[in-house]
């Protein structure tokens, strides 16, 4: 605790450089191939925003993860819900 106290007031590295470098080494990929974020929703938003353009359609099973339609609409794409049923 005493050792960490001198760093507790600092914001973390927004690009997570050290984490991405270590993960890349461990996985045998480049740092450009490693995405990190503040949880699954943050990473999913990065992926959807990076891959979808206005007017694109994103298909997903529904009812499922509540964030899917929200993130798709934020990216300007159109959510396409496919019902989960017995057919």
Backbone as CSV, one residue per row, in Angstrom:
resi,resn,N_x,N_y,N_z,CA_x,CA_y,CA_z,C_x,C_y,C_z
1,UNK,0.821,-1.168,0.000,0.000,0.000,0.000,0.875,1.245,0.000
2,UNK,1.889,1.237,0.813,2.761,2.405,0.885,3.445,2.651,-0.461
3,UNK,3.851,1.583,-1.130,4.503,1.721,-2.436,3.523,2.266,-3.488
4,UNK,2.291,1.791,-3.482,1.287,2.216,-4.460,0.747,3.613,-4.172
5,UNK,0.860,4.076,-2.952,0.268,5.361,-2.564,0.779,6.521,-3.415
6,UNK,2.015,6.446,-3.853,2.576,7.510,-4.671,2.024,7.559,-6.083
7,UNK,1.340,6.481,-6.508,0.794,6.431,-7.865,-0.729,6.440,-7.881
8,UNK,-1.370,6.431,-6.734,-2.828,6.276,-6.674,-3.582,7.463,-7.250
9,UNK,-2.959,8.597,-7.361,-3.648,9.783,-7.852,-3.540,9.940,-9.360
10,UNK,-2.917,9.007,-10.032,-2.680,9.139,-11.468,-3.736,8.380,-12.266
11,UNK,-4.081,8.954,-13.416,-4.995,8.272,-14.323,-4.254,7.151,-15.031
12,UNK,-4.955,6.083,-15.372,-4.293,4.991,-16.096,-3.978,5.412,-17.532
13,UNK,-3.126,4.664,-18.158,-2.772,4.890,-19.558,-3.998,4.585,-20.425
14,UNK,-4.563,5.606,-21.069,-5.780,5.432,-21.870,-5.587,4.448,-23.024
15,UNK,-4.383,4.340,-23.542,-4.122,3.426,-24.655,-3.727,2.030,-24.175
16,UNK,-3.570,1.860,-22.872,-3.202,0.564,-22.276,-2.011,-0.068,-22.989
17,UNK,-1.009,0.750,-23.232,0.147,0.313,-24.019,0.822,-0.910,-23.412
18,UNK,1.158,-0.854,-22.132,1.869,-1.980,-21.508,1.019,-3.247,-21.536
19,UNK,-0.247,-3.138,-21.238,-1.135,-4.303,-21.261,-1.225,-4.884,-22.666
20,UNK,-1.415,-4.034,-23.670,-1.516,-4.510,-25.043,-0.219,-5.160,-25.511
21,UNK,0.919,-4.599,-25.121,2.208,-5.185,-25.495,2.376,-6.571,-24.891
22,UNK,2.026,-6.711,-23.612,2.180,-8.006,-22.935,1.220,-9.047,-23.508
23,UNK,-0.027,-8.617,-23.772,-0.990,-9.539,-24.380,-0.539,-9.954,-25.780
24,UNK,-0.040,-9.009,-26.552,0.424,-9.315,-27.905,1.569,-10.324,-27.881
25,UNK,2.524,-10.114,-26.990,3.638,-11.070,-26.859,3.121,-12.454,-26.490
26,UNK,2.232,-12.508,-25.518,1.686,-13.782,-25.049,0.911,-14.501,-26.157
27,UNK,0.180,-13.744,-26.965,-0.656,-14.336,-28.007,0.058,-14.497,-29.345
28,UNK,1.255,-13.928,-29.455,2.011,-14.026,-30.708,1.409,-13.189,-31.827
29,UNK,0.885,-12.019,-31.479,0.304,-11.101,-32.464,0.926,-9.730,-32.272
30,UNK,0.547,-8.784,-33.125,1.041,-7.416,-32.963,0.111,-6.652,-32.024
31,UNK,0.611,-5.548,-31.495,-0.218,-4.729,-30.602,-1.416,-4.144,-31.341
32,UNK,-1.298,-3.966,-32.655,-2.432,-3.462,-33.436,-3.591,-4.460,-33.485
33,UNK,-3.299,-5.709,-33.182,-4.330,-6.748,-33.210,-4.972,-6.973,-31.845
34,UNK,-4.579,-6.195,-30.859,-5.113,-6.337,-29.502,-5.990,-5.131,-29.178
35,UNK,-7.243,-5.397,-28.854,-8.168,-4.329,-28.453,-8.504,-4.519,-26.981
36,UNK,-8.454,-3.441,-26.249,-8.837,-3.479,-24.844,-9.851,-2.378,-24.590
37,UNK,-10.624,-2.544,-23.565,-11.622,-1.538,-23.243,-12.136,-1.731,-21.834
38,UNK,-13.099,-0.897,-21.449,-13.604,-0.931,-20.082,-14.682,-1.999,-19.875
39,UNK,-14.469,-3.174,-20.439,-15.444,-4.252,-20.312,-15.966,-4.658,-21.677
40,UNK,-16.818,-5.670,-21.695,-17.295,-6.217,-22.966,-18.094,-5.204,-23.776
41,UNK,-18.877,-4.368,-23.135,-19.670,-3.382,-23.867,-18.763,-2.359,-24.538
42,UNK,-17.726,-1.912,-23.841,-16.796,-0.954,-24.427,-16.068,-1.522,-25.632
43,UNK,-15.619,-2.765,-25.536,-14.922,-3.396,-26.658,-15.895,-3.629,-27.811
44,UNK,-17.095,-4.096,-27.500,-18.101,-4.316,-28.544,-18.436,-3.013,-29.260
45,UNK,-18.527,-1.918,-28.530,-18.802,-0.634,-29.165,-17.672,-0.248,-30.119
46,UNK,-16.431,-0.497,-29.727,-15.303,-0.211,-30.608,-15.399,-1.033,-31.894
47,UNK,-15.744,-2.302,-31.754,-15.827,-3.188,-32.920,-16.950,-2.747,-33.853
48,UNK,-18.133,-2.514,-33.295,-19.278,-2.113,-34.121,-19.012,-0.777,-34.791
49,UNK,-18.489,0.184,-34.054,-18.201,1.501,-34.617,-17.148,1.403,-35.717
50,UNK,-16.180,0.532,-35.531,-15.117,0.375,-36.524,-15.546,-0.346,-37.786
51,UNK,-16.561,-1.186,-37.690,-16.958,-2.006,-38.833,-18.239,-1.564,-39.520
52,UNK,-19.072,-0.786,-38.855,-20.394,-0.448,-39.397,-20.456,0.995,-39.877
53,UNK,-21.146,1.165,-40.977,-21.419,2.497,-41.508,-22.916,2.763,-41.412
54,UNK,-23.292,4.020,-41.593,-24.703,4.381,-41.579,-25.439,3.555,-42.627
55,UNK,-26.561,2.992,-42.219,-27.375,2.190,-43.128,-27.046,0.709,-43.140
56,UNK,-25.897,0.313,-42.576,-25.585,-1.115,-42.491,-26.597,-1.810,-41.592
57,UNK,-26.749,-3.102,-41.779,-27.610,-3.901,-40.909,-26.744,-4.828,-40.072
58,UNK,-27.090,-4.948,-38.808,-26.405,-5.870,-37.909,-27.446,-6.862,-37.399
59,UNK,-27.229,-8.136,-37.682,-28.176,-9.189,-37.331,-27.729,-9.858,-36.030
60,UNK,-28.684,-10.051,-35.117,-28.372,-10.744,-33.868,-29.632,-11.430,-33.354
61,UNK,-29.416,-12.481,-32.566,-30.539,-13.201,-31.947,-31.204,-12.294,-30.919
62,UNK,-32.520,-12.396,-30.836,-33.245,-11.573,-29.878,-34.334,-12.401,-29.236
63,UNK,-34.377,-12.462,-28.071,-33.908,-11.622,-26.991,-32.550,-12.129,-26.537
64,UNK,-31.595,-11.211,-26.521,-30.240,-11.552,-26.078,-29.651,-10.350,-25.351
65,UNK,-28.416,-10.050,-25.592,-27.723,-8.993,-24.861,-28.368,-7.640,-25.161
66,UNK,-28.843,-6.965,-24.144,-29.594,-5.713,-24.300,-28.790,-4.596,-24.960
67,UNK,-27.477,-4.676,-24.901,-26.648,-3.610,-25.476,-26.573,-3.684,-26.997
68,UNK,-26.849,-4.840,-27.606,-26.704,-4.967,-29.055,-27.456,-3.880,-29.830
69,UNK,-28.768,-3.750,-29.660,-29.462,-2.735,-30.467,-29.011,-1.306,-30.158
70,UNK,-28.679,-1.045,-28.929,-28.245,0.303,-28.547,-26.931,0.657,-29.236
71,UNK,-25.960,-0.241,-29.184,-24.654,0.020,-29.778,-24.737,0.108,-31.293
72,UNK,-25.571,-0.725,-31.887,-25.746,-0.695,-33.340,-26.328,0.650,-33.771
73,UNK,-27.345,1.119,-33.073,-27.958,2.405,-33.412,-26.988,3.565,-33.182
74,UNK,-26.179,3.497,-32.137,-25.185,4.543,-31.899,-24.194,4.650,-33.054
75,UNK,-23.937,3.523,-33.713,-23.009,3.512,-34.846,-23.689,3.969,-36.136
76,UNK,-24.995,4.210,-36.084,-25.723,4.638,-37.268,-26.237,3.500,-38.117
77,UNK,-26.038,2.285,-37.655,-26.502,1.110,-38.390,-27.902,0.732,-37.916
78,UNK,-28.479,-0.264,-38.586,-29.842,-0.690,-38.254,-29.798,-2.069,-37.606
79,UNK,-30.329,-2.185,-36.375,-30.368,-3.493,-35.726,-31.448,-4.381,-36.354
80,UNK,-31.106,-5.632,-36.605,-32.058,-6.607,-37.136,-32.156,-7.734,-36.122
81,UNK,-33.272,-7.751,-35.400,-33.474,-8.745,-34.344,-34.092,-10.007,-34.944
82,UNK,-33.458,-11.146,-34.706,-33.990,-12.429,-35.143,-34.517,-13.137,-33.891
83,UNK,-35.830,-13.397,-33.845,-36.416,-13.979,-32.629,-35.854,-15.366,-32.312
84,UNK,-35.664,-15.593,-31.036,-35.283,-16.917,-30.554,-36.566,-17.693,-30.323
85,UNK,-36.823,-18.657,-31.168,-38.015,-19.473,-30.988,-37.732,-20.914,-31.388
86,UNK,-38.764,-21.719,-31.458,-38.588,-23.140,-31.704,-38.438,-23.502,-33.178
87,UNK,-38.537,-22.556,-34.096,-38.468,-22.890,-35.523,-37.067,-22.879,-36.050
